[in-house]
Amino acid sequence: MAIRQLSSKEIEIRDSILDLSKTREWEFSGILNARNEILIELKTEMLPQRCEPSADVHILANQPDSHLILHHNHLTKESLSSADWNGACYLFKEIFAHCDDGTTYYGKVKDKLQVLKNIEQFTYQQHLLSAGNLILNNSQKLYFFNATPIDYAKETINNAMKIKGYIEYDVDWGAFCRPCKTVMAIINGAANDLAARL
């Protein structure tokens, strides 16, 4: 599965978020109502790794015909986090995380109860450790050019939840984050091992 094509409005939002993050190293979010392509909110909390939706977004998300889409930036270039998946469970039909190297992470929840179970804080921390250890054990002396094995732990967890059918998830890799084929094979192997434990 490939990431779906963005609408022209979504491209504007993505580009605005990435432009803003170049001048300020903060996380920015743009929330779009997919039903009418109206930008609901463009926001920052002036923090590098957090941008919580406003109370207005929470109200809109609870309307029966709600179809909100989150576009935000990840300065760390890491995959979707437990906080991202929590937002996808309760507020957003789709989430996109964009990185300044061109990487885009995409997610959509298919099984809310299973995702919530697996992102619960203690469980998620255990998954991060397991994923990191699986990658390290499989990599032996492999050199990770632009990242350490632990940087791909979230990627491994997300792939494991995708394997189990709990989420739709995909990545369009940019220049910096793109793992080589050997590293991807290690991540996929670790994701298969982790999926058996979910």
C-alpha positions in Angstrom: 0.0 0.0 0.0 1.3 3.5 -0.8 0.4 6.7 0.9 -2.6 8.2 -0.8 -2.2 11.3 -2.9 -2.6 14.5 -1.0 -5.2 17.1 -2.1 -4.0 20.5 -3.2 -5.2 21.9 0.2 -3.2 19.2 2.1 -0.1 20.0 0.0 -0.5 23.7 1.1 -0.8 22.7 4.7 2.2 20.3 4.5 4.3 23.0 2.8 3.3 25.7 5.3 4.1 23.4 8.3 7.5 22.5 6.9 8.3 26.1 6.0 7.4 27.2 9.5 9.5 24.5 11.1 12.5 25.7 9.2 12.4 29.1 10.9 11.4 27.8 14.3 12.4 24.3 15.4 8.9 23.6 16.8 6.2 21.1 16.0 3.3 22.5 14.0 0.0 20.9 13.2 -2.6 21.6 10.6 -6.0 20.0 11.0 -8.2 19.8 8.0 -11.9 18.9 7.7 -11.9 16.4 4.8 -15.6 16.9 4.2 -15.3 20.4 2.9 -11.4 20.9 2.7 -11.5 23.7 5.4 -8.5 24.2 7.5 -9.7 24.0 11.1 -6.5 24.9 12.9 -2.9 25.7 12.2 -1.1 25.7 15.5 2.2 25.4 17.5 2.9 25.2 21.2 6.4 26.4 20.6 7.8 23.1 21.6 9.9 20.7 19.5 7.9 17.5 20.1 4.4 18.4 21.0 1.4 20.2 19.5 -1.9 19.3 21.2 -5.2 20.0 19.4 -7.4 22.8 20.8 -10.7 22.2 22.6 -12.5 23.2 19.4 -10.9 20.3 17.6 -12.0 17.9 20.3 -15.6 19.2 19.9 -15.5 18.8 16.1 -14.0 15.4 16.4 -16.9 14.1 18.5 -19.5 15.1 15.8 -21.0 12.0 14.1 -19.9 13.0 10.6 -16.4 14.2 11.6 -13.6 13.4 9.2 -10.6 15.4 10.5 -7.1 14.8 9.1 -4.0 15.8 11.0 -0.9 17.0 9.2 2.1 17.8 11.4 5.9 17.8 11.4 8.4 15.5 13.1 11.6 17.3 13.8 13.2 14.0 14.9 12.3 12.3 11.6 11.0 9.4 13.7 7.9 7.4 12.9 4.4 7.9 14.4 4.5 7.8 18.1 2.1 6.5 20.8 0.7 10.1 21.1 0.1 10.2 17.4 -1.8 7.0 17.5 -3.8 8.2 20.5 -4.9 11.2 18.5 -5.8 8.8 15.6 -7.9 6.7 18.0 -9.9 9.6 19.4 -9.8 12.6 17.0 -8.5 12.0 13.5 -9.5 9.7 10.7 -6.0 10.0 9.2 -2.6 11.3 10.4 0.4 12.4 8.5 3.8 13.3 9.9 6.1 15.2 7.5 9.9 15.6 7.9 12.1 18.2 6.4 14.0 15.6 4.3 10.8 14.6 2.4 9.9 11.6 4.6 6.1 11.3 5.3 4.6 8.8 7.7 0.9 7.9 7.3 -1.5 6.2 9.7 -5.1 5.3 10.1 -6.6 3.2 12.9 -8.5 0.1 12.0 -8.9 -1.6 15.4 -9.2 1.1 18.1 -9.2 -1.3 21.1 -6.1 -3.1 20.0 -4.2 0.1 19.2 -5.2 1.6 22.5 -4.0 -1.6 24.3 -0.7 -1.5 22.5 0.0 2.3 23.0 -0.8 2.2 26.7 2.3 3.8 28.2 3.9 0.9 30.0 3.1 -1.5 27.2 4.4 0.9 24.6 7.7 1.4 26.5 8.0 -2.4 26.6 7.4 -2.6 22.9 10.1 0.1 22.3 12.6 -1.9 24.3 11.7 -5.1 22.6 11.8 -3.5 19.1 15.2 -1.9 19.9 16.6 -5.2 21.2 15.2 -7.2 18.2 16.9 -4.8 15.8 20.1 -4.8 17.7 20.2 -8.6 17.9 19.5 -9.0 14.2 21.9 -6.3 13.1 25.0 -7.6 14.9 27.8 -5.2 13.6 25.7 -3.6 10.9 26.5 0.1 10.6 23.4 2.3 10.4 24.5 5.3 8.3 22.1 8.0 9.3 20.6 6.6 12.5 21.1 4.1 15.3 19.0 0.9 15.5 16.9 2.3 18.3 15.8 5.2 16.0 13.8 2.6 14.1 12.0 1.2 17.1 8.8 3.2 16.5 8.9 2.1 12.8 9.2 -1.5 14.0 6.2 -1.2 16.4 4.1 0.5 13.6 4.9 -2.2 11.2 4.0 -4.9 13.8 0.6 -3.3 14.3 0.1 -3.1 10.6 1.0 -6.8 10.3 -1.7 -7.6 12.9 -4.2 -5.5 11.0 -4.7 -3.0 13.7 -3.7 0.0 11.6 -3.1 1.2 8.1 0.5 2.5 8.0 3.0 3.5 5.4 6.1 5.6 4.8 7.3 7.6 1.9 11.0 7.8 2.7 13.0 11.0 2.2 16.7 11.4 1.7 17.9 11.3 5.2 15.7 8.6 6.8 15.7 6.1 4.0 17.1 2.8 5.4 19.1 0.6 3.0 17.6 -2.7 1.9 19.6 -4.6 4.6 18.3 -2.3 7.4 14.7 -2.6 6.0 15.0 -6.4 6.1 16.1 -6.2 9.8 13.2 -3.8 10.6 10.7 -6.1 8.9 12.1 -9.2 10.6 11.9 -7.4 14.0 8.3 -6.3 13.2 7.3 -9.9 12.4 8.8 -11.1 15.7 7.1 -8.3 17.6 3.8 -8.9 15.9 3.7 -12.4 17.3 3.8 -10.8 20.8 1.0 -8.2 20.3 
